[in-house]
């Protein structure tokens, strides 16, 4: 496999300044909007059924996150993803806590049928989406990321998507090639919305014209590197969260390329 080239990833994204349409959960809307602004994208948090179909056609990418799922929101997600498919707008699915309830699992499975470019979840979410029986701990994974590799490859092959499994090591696969990203820090698990931020960042790279594989690798590597740099400055979760936002704004191509630890898996 050819080593992914992240040399100009950030400058490409910032030059494109993509409009990223987010149908996301109420816990992280502010967090992910600020992260997208900091990295150089333009967020929109449009969720009404009456307008998502029109708005998504204006966007460069769509982010769908089922974290605080409601029936009206799910209906809006179906409208938006279908419109995105018609308009050629790439989109990413974040199946938050997919295995926690039957309703949530059914919703996630109905969305993955609509051909997302990327699916990003933790190991338990990916296992549940693939049909595995998993014990639920809400939004937190009860499995290591490596345990979901086979499930990720299965989903990728079945739905033609790139699947990203995040954890202590992140994995990205298209069902054939698989990459491991060893960047990150344990404090990323101590603040809310870091997984959702990873999804939003991947959405930004999709909107900047990156392929699904490139976008997933770039988004996850960016957050992993920023997490490492933020942890070196921060003493606790509160300051760490601020340092993440500052780090997304300050990160440059040279720093990303020199810190990235991406290898074939």
Secondary structure by P-SEA (a helix, b strand, c coil): cccccccaaaaaaaaaccbbbbbcccccaaaaaaaaaaabbbbbbccccccaaaaaaaccbbbbbcccccaaaaaaaaaaaaaaaaaccccccccccccccaaaaaaaaaaaaccccbbbbcaaaaaaaabbbbbbcccccccccccaaaaaaaaaaaccbbbbbbccbbbbbcccbbbbbccccccccccccaaaaaaaaaaaaaaacccaaaaaaaaaaaaaaaaaaaaaccccaaaaaaaaaaaaaaccaaaaaaacccccc
